[in-house]
Amino acid sequence: MSRKSKIIVFSVLIVLGIVMLGYGVFVHSAEVWPQKEDGSPAVVKSGPALVEEASVGGIRLDESGKIKQTYTGAAPKECAT
C-alpha cells in the first residue's frame, strides 16, 4: 500500500467516525415528551436530562460536602423504576 492510499484510507476513516459521532449525538439528543398520569404532557426535557435526573436526581451535596438524598420514601412517580 502506497503512502498516498494510506492517507486516503485514514482520512476516510476519520470522516466516517466524525459522521457517526454526529449522527449519534443528533439521535440521542432528541426531545422526549413525558406524560403525567392523566395523559397530559409534562415539562419537556431532553433525553440526557432525563437520564441525569434518573441517575443522580435524588442527591445533592450539603454544606459540609457530604452527599445527601433529597428523595424520601418511595421513588418519584415519574420514575418507572
C-alpha positions, 0 to 999 in steps of 0.5 A: 500500500502506497503512502498516498492510499494510506492517507486516503484510507485514514482520512476516510476513516476519520470522516466516517467516525466524525459522521457517526459521532454526529449522527449519534449525538443528533439521535440521542439528543432528541426531545422526549415528551413525558406524560403525567398520569392523566395523559397530559404532557409534562415539562419537556426535557431532553433525553440526557436530562432525563437520564441525569435526573434518573441517575443522580436526581435524588442527591445533592451535596450539603454544606459540609460536602457530604452527599445527601438524598433529597428523595424520601420514601418511595421513588418519584412517580415519574420514575418507572423504576 
